[in-house]
Amino acid sequence: MVRLAVARLRCCSNSFTPRRTRSEDVSLHEWMSGDNGMTRASGTGTEIDGVTTFAAAHPDWEITLLRSASAPAGGPLSGNVFHAWLSEIEAGLKRGRFDAIYVSLHGACQAEGDPAADLTVLRRIRAVMGPRPVVASFDIRANMSEEIAILLDGATSNVPDQPGSEADAANRALILLARIIAGEIRPMGALARLPQLVDGSTLDAAVELALSGLRERMRSGPLVEASLFTGFAWGDSPYAGPSALVWADRDSGAARQEAASLALSLSRSISMLRPEIYSSETAIKTASTIARPGQPALVLDPADDPGSGGLLDTPEILRDLQRAQAFGQLNGPCVLAALHDVETVSKAHSIGIGGTLSGSFGARTTQIYGQAVPLSGEVVGVGQMADANDYAVIRSGQIDILFLARRPAMIDPALLAACGIDLRDTRVLAIKGGVKTGEAFGNLVIRCTMCDTPGPTSPDLQHLPYSFVPAIRRMTQDDDAELGAESGGEAIRRPTDRRTRAHSQAPSA
């Protein structure tokens, strides 16, 4: 019988979000262990769900979930949460005398004072396990160190935009482990990192392009597993950036050669697929011009993407919408979604529909990305979604602003519908989110344009205060890039003076 330990710490840490990920964030999202944790994970599509699938197919394995913890993307983990998790894992490994361990990590986790927490985890686990097998799976946005290929006996990654990809990554890692324990293979790993940092939310297509043909090559020869990672651009780490990790059976040379080849393919794909980013003023004006009744134009604000640790709190897109309204540039109703503001939602619920609410909005958490925007508006919607998240909609002129009591992972059409927002009545739809958010709206909008504002997930990496990544390694658009003929605006690389001042005050974790 094989005695297997399982551990999970899946936290994506944004270095430029001032609020730390605290114990309450983790406990509300995921903090579980033992048989109860395995039962709760069944059918969720997570890595632990993948473990349950493997366990069902291997009844002769004794599998123990030591601790599984995760939280939505946010600031670095508070020190007490990280050390509590790590101490529990170390104690469990020492007590359990396991034959092997599978650990599920994000790969872009940071803790207070530790810019590479995942690497710390693997070092500590290897110190306890000694020569016993250690395998892991990582998120595609992982920031990977070359040391990981030495600390691990094998690793996998999830697959972008594929349902159940997390569970599949866990299952593949465990199958790899089973082959190692059986003596069938002895993987040797190699990691190649690209010397550049790119807005990782745009790179899933580049990864798929670079991986084309890889599975065919793995059917013959020594290769047993290979993964590409986009890196997490807003995790300020010495290892931030895209990379390739390859495992070959008893052949380190083949692993190094394939890793270098995959990294080169990814670099070429990145240069082909980088999206254009425009000034928010140009994006709003263009959207208002091209929108049609029943077919709004979408303006994405990727600098405050909650899926990458954004606050849903930065104010500049609201300020620019107000400015466009003042100059008569909004040719119809506009929706801004969303601002995370518990106080405003509570006040709106107290006032009720038809009441007037005045105040300053945005910049509740921090003012380093801009000052709050003063406005007065009518409460036109209040309620609670199925997940018990309260919301309020406040109308200021032509602009409807959605406020949420809790920060969701993404703003999508289903969330807007749950809040009573009808896209058929909207001309300009301004959403805080990145590429995946734009894809979620698909044919519901006539056009999707990404704009540039200050924020902790800004796609312009040159003006964020990195400690570990020099400016020369941060890719951005060319200064003289031009917007397509359809919109007639000007693409940007450098931010406005307003944006530069905001970023110059941003904290580093």
C-alpha positions as CSV (number, residue, x, y, z in Angstrom):
1,M,0.0,0.0,0.0
2,V,1.2,3.5,-0.9
3,R,0.7,6.1,1.8
4,L,0.3,9.5,0.0
5,A,0.0,12.9,1.6
6,V,-1.8,15.7,-0.2
7,A,-1.5,19.4,0.4
8,R,-2.9,22.5,-1.4
9,L,-2.1,26.2,-1.2
10,R,-3.6,28.0,-4.1
11,C,-3.2,31.8,-3.8
12,C,-2.4,34.2,-6.6
13,S,-0.6,37.3,-5.0
14,N,-0.6,40.7,-6.5
15,S,2.3,42.8,-5.2
16,F,0.7,46.1,-6.0
17,T,-2.6,45.5,-4.1
18,P,-2.1,47.1,-0.6
19,R,-4.6,44.9,1.2
20,R,-3.1,41.6,2.4
21,T,-4.9,38.3,2.0
22,R,-6.0,37.5,5.6
23,S,-7.1,34.5,7.6
24,E,-10.8,35.5,7.1
25,D,-10.3,35.6,3.3
26,V,-8.9,32.0,3.3
27,S,-11.4,30.6,5.8
28,L,-14.4,31.9,3.9
29,H,-13.0,30.5,0.6
30,E,-11.3,27.2,1.4
31,W,-9.7,25.8,4.5
32,M,-10.2,22.1,4.8
33,S,-8.5,18.8,5.6
34,G,-9.0,15.1,6.0
35,D,-11.8,12.9,4.6
36,N,-14.3,15.8,5.1
37,G,-12.2,18.0,2.8
38,M,-12.0,15.3,0.1
39,T,-15.7,14.9,0.2
40,R,-16.3,18.6,-0.1
41,A,-14.0,18.8,-3.1
42,S,-15.7,16.0,-5.1
43,G,-17.2,17.4,-8.3
44,T,-15.7,20.9,-7.9
45,G,-13.1,20.6,-10.7
46,T,-10.3,21.6,-8.4
47,E,-7.0,19.8,-7.8
48,I,-8.4,18.0,-4.8
49,D,-11.3,16.8,-6.9
50,G,-8.7,15.3,-9.2
51,V,-7.2,13.6,-6.2
52,T,-10.6,12.0,-5.4
53,T,-10.8,10.7,-9.0
54,F,-7.3,9.2,-8.7
55,A,-8.2,7.7,-5.3
56,A,-11.3,6.0,-6.7
57,A,-9.1,4.3,-9.3
58,H,-6.4,3.3,-6.8
59,P,-8.1,1.7,-3.8
60,D,-4.8,0.3,-2.7
61,W,-3.5,3.8,-2.0
62,E,-4.0,5.4,1.4
63,I,-4.5,9.1,0.7
64,T,-4.5,11.8,3.4
65,L,-5.4,15.4,2.8
66,L,-3.3,17.3,5.2
67,R,-4.6,20.8,4.5
68,S,-6.1,22.5,1.4
69,A,-6.3,26.2,1.4
70,S,-7.1,28.8,-1.2
71,A,-8.3,32.4,-1.6
72,P,-9.4,34.7,-4.4
73,A,-6.5,36.6,-6.1
74,G,-5.4,39.5,-3.9
75,G,-2.5,40.9,-2.0
76,P,0.3,38.7,-0.5
77,L,-0.7,36.3,2.2
78,S,-0.4,37.6,5.8
79,G,2.5,36.0,7.5
80,N,0.4,34.2,10.2
81,V,-1.8,32.5,7.5
82,F,1.2,31.3,5.5
83,H,3.2,30.0,8.5
84,A,0.1,28.3,10.0
85,W,-0.5,26.4,6.8
86,L,3.2,25.5,6.4
87,S,3.6,24.4,10.0
88,E,0.6,22.2,9.7
89,I,2.0,20.5,6.6
90,E,5.4,19.9,8.1
91,A,4.0,18.5,11.3
92,G,1.6,16.2,9.3
93,L,4.5,14.9,7.1
94,K,6.7,14.2,10.1
95,R,3.9,12.4,11.9
96,G,2.5,10.4,9.0
97,R,5.6,8.7,7.6
98,F,4.2,9.0,4.1
99,D,5.8,7.3,1.0
100,A,5.2,10.4,-1.2
101,I,3.4,13.7,-1.4
102,Y,1.4,15.6,-4.0
103,V,1.2,19.3,-3.5
104,S,-1.1,21.7,-5.4
105,L,0.4,25.2,-5.7
106,H,-0.5,28.3,-7.7
107,G,3.1,29.3,-8.4
108,A,2.5,33.0,-7.9
109,C,1.9,33.0,-4.2
110,Q,3.7,35.5,-2.0
111,A,3.7,36.0,1.8
112,E,4.7,39.0,3.8
113,G,8.4,39.2,3.4
114,D,8.6,36.3,1.0
115,P,8.3,37.1,-2.7
116,A,8.5,33.4,-3.7
117,A,6.3,31.5,-1.1
118,D,5.7,28.5,-3.4
119,L,9.5,27.9,-3.6
120,T,9.7,28.2,0.2
121,V,7.0,25.5,0.5
122,L,8.8,23.1,-1.8
123,R,12.1,23.6,0.0
124,R,10.6,22.9,3.4
125,I,8.7,19.9,2.1
126,R,11.8,18.4,0.5
127,A,13.7,18.9,3.7
128,V,11.1,16.7,5.5
129,M,10.6,14.1,2.7
130,G,14.2,13.6,1.9
131,P,14.6,11.2,-1.1
132,R,10.9,10.2,-1.1
133,P,9.0,11.4,-4.2
134,V,7.5,14.9,-4.3
135,V,5.3,15.9,-7.2
136,A,3.3,19.1,-7.8
137,S,0.9,20.9,-10.1
138,F,0.9,24.6,-10.8
139,D,-1.4,27.2,-12.3
140,I,-0.5,28.3,-15.8
141,R,0.3,31.8,-14.4
142,A,3.1,30.5,-12.1
143,N,6.4,32.3,-11.7
144,M,8.8,29.5,-11.8
145,S,12.4,29.1,-10.4
146,E,14.9,26.8,-12.0
147,E,15.3,25.3,-8.5
148,I,11.8,23.8,-8.8
149,A,13.1,21.3,-11.4
150,I,15.6,20.1,-8.8
151,L,13.3,20.0,-5.7
152,L,10.5,18.0,-7.5
153,D,10.4,14.6,-9.0
154,G,7.7,15.7,-11.5
155,A,5.2,18.5,-12.1
156,T,2.2,19.4,-14.3
157,S,0.2,22.5,-15.1
158,N,-3.4,23.3,-15.9
159,V,-4.6,23.9,-19.4
160,P,-6.1,27.4,-20.3
161,D,-9.8,27.7,-20.8
162,Q,-10.5,24.0,-20.4
163,P,-13.2,22.9,-17.9
164,G,-11.8,20.7,-15.2
165,S,-8.2,21.6,-16.1
166,E,-7.2,21.9,-12.4
167,A,-8.5,18.4,-11.6
168,D,-6.8,17.0,-14.8
169,A,-3.5,18.6,-13.8
170,A,-3.7,16.8,-10.4
171,N,-4.6,13.5,-12.0
172,R,-1.7,13.7,-14.4
173,A,0.7,14.6,-11.6
174,L,-0.5,11.6,-9.6
175,I,-0.3,9.2,-12.6
176,L,3.3,10.5,-13.0
177,L,3.9,9.7,-9.3
178,A,2.5,6.2,-9.6
179,R,4.9,5.5,-12.5
180,I,7.8,6.8,-10.4
181,I,6.9,4.7,-7.4
182,A,6.5,1.6,-9.7
183,G,10.0,2.2,-11.0
184,E,8.7,2.6,-14.5
185,I,10.3,6.0,-15.0
186,R,12.7,8.3,-13.3
187,P,12.0,11.9,-14.5
188,M,14.7,14.5,-14.8
189,G,13.5,18.1,-15.1
190,A,14.7,21.3,-16.7
191,L,13.2,24.7,-16.6
192,A,13.9,27.5,-19.1
193,R,12.7,31.1,-18.3
194,L,12.2,33.9,-20.8
195,P,14.1,37.2,-19.9
196,Q,10.9,39.3,-20.2
197,L,7.8,40.0,-18.2
198,V,4.5,40.2,-20.1
199,D,0.9,40.9,-19.1
200,G,0.1,37.3,-18.4
201,S,-3.7,37.6,-18.8
202,T,-3.2,37.9,-22.5
203,L,-1.0,34.8,-23.1
204,D,-3.3,31.8,-23.0
205,A,-3.5,31.7,-26.8
206,A,0.3,32.1,-27.0
207,V,0.7,29.0,-24.8
208,E,-1.7,26.9,-26.9
209,L,0.1,27.9,-30.0
210,A,3.6,27.1,-28.6
211,L,2.4,23.7,-27.2
212,S,1.0,22.6,-30.6
213,G,2.7,19.4,-31.6
214,L,4.2,18.7,-28.1
215,R,1.8,15.8,-27.3
216,E,2.8,14.1,-30.5
217,R,6.5,14.4,-29.6
218,M,5.8,12.9,-26.2
219,R,4.4,9.7,-27.7
220,S,7.9,8.6,-28.5
221,G,11.3,9.3,-26.9
222,P,12.1,10.1,-23.3
223,L,9.7,13.1,-22.7
224,V,7.1,12.3,-20.0
225,E,5.6,15.7,-19.2
226,A,5.9,19.3,-20.3
227,S,4.3,22.6,-19.2
228,L,4.4,26.2,-20.3
229,F,3.8,29.0,-17.8
230,T,2.8,32.6,-18.8
231,G,4.0,33.9,-15.4
232,F,2.1,36.4,-13.3
233,A,3.1,39.9,-14.3
234,W,1.9,41.5,-11.1
235,G,3.7,39.2,-8.7
236,D,6.9,41.0,-8.1
237,S,9.3,38.1,-7.8
238,P,12.9,37.3,-8.8
239,Y,11.4,34.5,-10.9
240,A,8.5,36.5,-12.5
241,G,7.9,35.8,-16.2
242,P,7.1,33.1,-18.7
243,S,8.9,29.7,-18.6
244,A,8.9,26.1,-19.8
245,L,9.2,23.1,-17.6
246,V,10.0,19.7,-19.1
247,W,10.5,16.2,-17.7
248,A,12.3,13.4,-19.5
249,D,12.9,9.8,-18.3
250,R,16.5,9.5,-17.2
251,D,17.6,12.1,-19.8
252,S,18.4,15.5,-18.5
253,G,19.8,16.6,-21.8
254,A,16.5,15.9,-23.6
255,A,14.7,17.8,-20.9
256,R,17.0,20.9,-21.3
257,Q,16.7,20.8,-25.1
258,E,12.9,20.6,-25.1
259,A,12.5,23.3,-22.4
260,A,14.7,25.7,-24.4
261,S,12.7,24.9,-27.6
262,L,9.3,25.4,-25.9
263,A,10.5,28.7,-24.3
264,L,11.6,30.0,-27.7
265,S,8.3,29.0,-29.3
266,L,6.4,30.8,-26.5
267,S,8.5,33.9,-27.1
268,R,7.6,33.9,-30.7
269,S,3.9,33.4,-30.0
270,I,3.9,36.3,-27.5
271,S,5.2,38.7,-30.1
272,M,2.4,37.7,-32.5
273,L,-0.5,37.9,-30.0
274,R,0.0,41.0,-27.9
275,P,-3.2,43.0,-27.7
276,E,-3.5,46.8,-28.2
277,I,-4.3,49.1,-25.3
278,Y,-5.8,52.5,-25.7
279,S,-6.2,55.6,-23.6
280,S,-9.5,55.4,-21.6
281,E,-10.7,58.7,-23.1
282,T,-10.2,57.3,-26.6
283,A,-11.8,54.0,-25.7
284,I,-14.9,55.6,-24.2
285,K,-15.4,58.0,-27.1
286,T,-14.9,55.3,-29.7
287,A,-17.3,52.9,-27.9
288,S,-20.0,55.6,-27.7
289,T,-19.6,56.3,-31.4
290,I,-19.8,52.7,-32.7
291,A,-22.4,51.3,-30.3
292,R,-25.8,50.4,-31.7
293,P,-29.2,49.9,-30.0
294,G,-29.2,46.4,-28.4
295,Q,-25.5,46.0,-29.1
296,P,-23.3,47.9,-26.7
297,A,-19.6,48.5,-27.1
298,L,-17.4,47.1,-24.3
299,V,-14.6,49.1,-22.7
300,L,-12.4,46.9,-20.5
301,D,-10.4,48.3,-17.6
302,P,-7.8,45.6,-17.1
303,A,-5.9,47.6,-14.5
304,D,-8.5,46.7,-11.9
305,D,-9.2,43.1,-12.8
306,P,-10.4,41.2,-9.8
307,G,-9.2,37.9,-11.3
308,S,-5.7,39.1,-11.0
309,G,-5.9,40.8,-7.6
310,G,-7.6,44.0,-8.6
311,L,-9.5,45.9,-6.0
312,L,-12.6,46.8,-7.9
313,D,-11.9,50.2,-6.3
314,T,-9.8,52.3,-8.7
315,P,-11.6,55.5,-9.7
316,E,-10.2,56.7,-13.0
317,I,-12.6,54.9,-15.3
318,L,-15.5,56.4,-13.4
319,R,-13.9,59.9,-13.6
320,D,-13.3,59.5,-17.4
321,L,-16.9,58.4,-17.9
322,Q,-18.1,61.5,-16.0
323,R,-15.9,63.7,-18.1
324,A,-17.2,62.1,-21.3
325,Q,-20.7,62.7,-20.1
326,A,-20.0,66.4,-19.3
327,F,-18.6,66.9,-22.8
328,G,-21.6,65.2,-24.5
329,Q,-19.6,62.2,-25.6
330,L,-21.9,59.5,-24.2
331,N,-24.5,58.9,-26.9
332,G,-26.8,56.9,-24.7
333,P,-27.0,54.9,-21.4
334,C,-23.8,53.6,-19.9
335,V,-23.0,51.0,-17.3
336,L,-19.9,50.8,-15.1
337,A,-19.3,47.4,-13.4
338,A,-18.3,47.3,-10.7
339,L,-17.1,49.0,-7.6
340,H,-16.5,47.0,-4.4
341,D,-18.0,49.2,-1.7
342,V,-19.8,47.7,1.3
343,E,-20.7,51.0,2.8
344,T,-22.4,52.4,-0.4
345,V,-24.4,49.1,-0.9
346,S,-25.6,49.3,2.7
347,K,-26.7,52.9,2.4
348,A,-28.5,52.2,-0.9
349,H,-30.4,49.3,0.7
350,S,-31.4,51.6,3.5
351,I,-32.5,54.5,1.3
352,G,-34.3,52.2,-1.2
353,I,-35.1,52.6,-4.9
354,G,-35.9,56.1,-5.9
355,G,-33.8,57.7,-3.1
356,T,-30.8,59.9,-3.7
357,L,-27.3,59.0,-2.6
358,S,-24.4,61.5,-2.7
359,G,-20.8,61.0,-1.8
360,S,-17.3,60.2,-3.1
361,F,-16.8,56.9,-4.8
362,G,-13.9,54.6,-5.6
363,A,-10.5,54.7,-3.8
364,R,-12.0,53.2,-0.6
365,T,-9.1,50.9,0.0
366,T,-6.3,53.2,-1.2
367,Q,-5.8,56.5,-3.1
368,I,-2.5,55.6,-4.7
369,Y,-4.4,54.9,-8.0
370,G,-6.4,58.1,-7.9
371,Q,-8.7,60.2,-5.7
372,A,-12.3,59.3,-5.1
373,V,-14.9,60.7,-7.5
374,P,-17.7,62.9,-6.1
375,L,-21.2,62.4,-7.5
376,S,-24.8,62.3,-6.7
377,G,-27.3,59.8,-8.1
378,E,-30.6,58.0,-7.8
379,V,-30.8,54.5,-6.4
380,V,-32.3,52.5,-9.3
381,G,-31.6,48.9,-8.1
382,V,-30.9,47.0,-4.9
383,G,-30.9,43.3,-4.1
384,Q,-29.0,40.2,-3.3
385,M,-27.6,37.6,-5.8
386,A,-27.9,33.9,-5.4
387,D,-24.4,33.7,-3.7
388,A,-25.6,36.2,-1.0
389,N,-23.6,39.1,-2.5
390,D,-25.6,42.3,-2.0
391,Y,-25.6,44.9,-4.8
392,A,-26.8,48.3,-5.6
393,V,-27.1,50.3,-8.8
394,I,-26.9,54.1,-8.7
395,R,-27.7,56.3,-11.7
396,S,-25.8,59.5,-12.3
397,G,-27.1,61.1,-15.4
398,Q,-26.6,58.5,-18.2
399,I,-24.2,56.4,-16.1
400,D,-25.5,53.4,-14.1
401,I,-22.8,52.3,-11.5
402,L,-22.9,48.8,-10.1
403,F,-21.7,48.5,-6.5
404,L,-21.0,45.1,-4.9
405,A,-20.6,44.2,-1.2
406,R,-18.2,41.4,-2.1
407,R,-15.5,41.2,-4.8
408,P,-16.3,38.5,-7.3
409,A,-13.6,36.6,-9.3
410,M,-15.0,38.2,-12.6
411,I,-17.7,40.4,-13.9
412,D,-19.6,38.5,-16.6
413,P,-23.0,38.7,-18.3
414,A,-24.6,36.4,-15.7
415,L,-23.6,38.7,-12.9
416,L,-25.0,41.7,-14.6
417,A,-28.2,39.9,-15.3
418,A,-28.5,38.9,-11.6
419,C,-28.2,42.6,-10.7
420,G,-31.0,43.6,-13.1
421,I,-28.8,45.2,-15.7
422,D,-30.2,44.8,-19.3
423,L,-27.5,45.1,-21.9
424,R,-30.2,45.8,-24.6
425,D,-30.7,49.2,-22.9
426,T,-26.9,50.0,-22.8
427,R,-24.7,51.8,-25.3
428,V,-21.4,51.8,-23.5
429,L,-20.5,49.0,-21.1
430,A,-17.4,49.7,-19.0
431,I,-16.2,46.6,-17.1
432,K,-13.2,46.1,-14.8
433,G,-11.5,43.0,-16.1
434,G,-9.1,41.6,-18.6
435,V,-9.0,39.4,-21.7
436,K,-11.1,36.6,-20.2
437,T,-13.8,39.1,-19.2
438,G,-14.0,40.4,-22.8
439,E,-14.3,36.8,-24.0
440,A,-17.2,36.2,-21.6
441,F,-19.2,38.9,-23.3
442,G,-18.4,37.6,-26.8
443,N,-21.2,38.4,-29.4
444,L,-23.2,40.4,-26.8
445,V,-21.1,43.5,-27.7
446,I,-20.3,45.1,-31.0
447,R,-16.7,45.6,-30.0
448,C,-14.3,45.1,-27.1
449,T,-11.5,47.6,-26.4
450,M,-9.0,47.5,-23.6
451,C,-8.1,50.9,-22.0
452,D,-5.4,52.3,-19.8
453,T,-5.9,53.5,-16.3
454,P,-3.9,53.4,-13.1
455,G,-4.3,50.2,-11.1
456,P,-2.7,47.2,-9.5
457,T,-3.1,45.0,-12.6
458,S,-2.1,47.6,-15.1
459,P,-1.0,46.1,-18.5
460,D,1.6,48.9,-18.7
461,L,4.3,47.3,-16.6
462,Q,6.8,50.1,-17.0
463,H,5.2,52.3,-14.4
464,L,4.6,49.8,-11.6
465,P,7.1,49.9,-8.7
466,Y,8.9,46.6,-9.1
467,S,11.6,45.6,-6.7
468,F,12.9,42.5,-8.5
469,V,12.1,43.0,-12.2
470,P,14.1,45.8,-14.0
471,A,12.3,48.0,-16.5
472,I,14.3,46.5,-19.4
473,R,12.5,43.1,-18.8
474,R,9.0,44.5,-18.8
475,M,7.4,44.3,-22.2
476,T,4.8,46.9,-23.3
477,Q,3.5,48.3,-26.6
478,D,5.5,50.4,-29.0
479,D,5.3,54.2,-28.5
480,D,4.1,54.8,-32.0
481,A,1.5,52.0,-32.3
482,E,-1.6,53.2,-34.0
483,L,-5.3,52.4,-33.3
484,G,-7.1,50.6,-36.2
485,A,-8.9,52.7,-38.8
486,E,-12.3,51.7,-37.4
487,S,-11.8,53.8,-34.2
488,G,-9.4,56.5,-35.4
489,G,-7.7,57.0,-32.0
490,E,-4.2,56.7,-30.8
491,A,-2.7,53.7,-29.0
492,I,-0.5,54.3,-26.1
493,R,2.6,53.0,-24.3
494,R,3.3,55.6,-21.8
495,P,0.5,56.6,-19.4
496,T,-0.8,60.1,-18.9
497,D,0.8,62.4,-16.3
498,R,-2.1,61.6,-14.0
499,R,-1.4,57.9,-14.3
500,T,2.4,58.3,-13.8
501,R,1.8,60.2,-10.6
502,A,-0.5,57.5,-9.3
503,H,1.9,54.7,-10.0
504,S,4.8,56.6,-8.5
505,Q,3.1,56.2,-5.1
506,A,2.2,52.5,-5.5
507,P,3.5,50.2,-2.8
508,S,5.6,47.1,-3.4
509,A,5.0,44.0,-1.4
